[in-house]
Amino acid sequence: MLLPGKSEMKNVPFMTYKTSMAYHDGKERNVSEAIFKISLRSDVPDEGDFILLMNKMKVYYNIEKEFNLKQLDETLAKKMLYVDNSITEMRSKDFKEAYSFPFEYKQAVEVREKAKQGAKDALYFKADVYNGIINMMIIDAETGAILSRSLMNGFNKPASKNNFSSESEINNSGGNFVYKVCSDCALQAGDILKTYNDNVKVKKSVLKDLADEKKQIKYSDPLIIY
């Protein structure tokens, strides 16, 4: 079963999905679980978020290999990075100084549409939180593969440090599996987009790291933080 949940880290809202597999081991009943998270820019995940989710799951369960960072330059050179102009304050000239590959500034709704369609040869930015620090990823829209991740300097850290989570679960109770649904896992749209825009910005230093194959090989292994 794929069990929904929600969490908030560093004021960035996430939808979480827990794979929960109930199985028998002789007379014992067991549950094997793994949790995956996706940051959101609206009240619910869309098709692009699920493409990313499926890629994370496939890599975790060894169905697919993680992106080969030695192919980063080649991949960025042949794909278009669609830049949501609300998450960067860089002018196109400054962006080009840090990112020497194809890119195009778009409205947020246009970038989301590329992700939702799983558009071929399209890339986009996606936020994450790792070790209590907001960081940025470049995602392949078609496959959901994480191509690069910035965990180095240049992150815009929000003042708030609040974290919360709520999730569905399966319990092994009295010899039976009991499913507990998360009744408050529908995220409210409200200030989500404002929060994302205020706290998640692609800065020049971050962009340089994302587009640097040598740095990615040295610092960003593994790429996928579940």
PyMOL commands that set and color helices and strands:
alter all, ss='L'
color gray80, all
select helices_A, chain A and resi 47-60+69-78+92-98+108-117+192-199+204-210+213-219
alter helices_A, ss='H'
color red, helices_A
select strands_A, chain A and resi 2-9+12-25+28-39+80-84+103-106+122-130+133-140+146-150+163-167+169-173+176-180
alter strands_A, ss='S'
color yellow, strands_A
deselect
rebuild
show_as cartoon
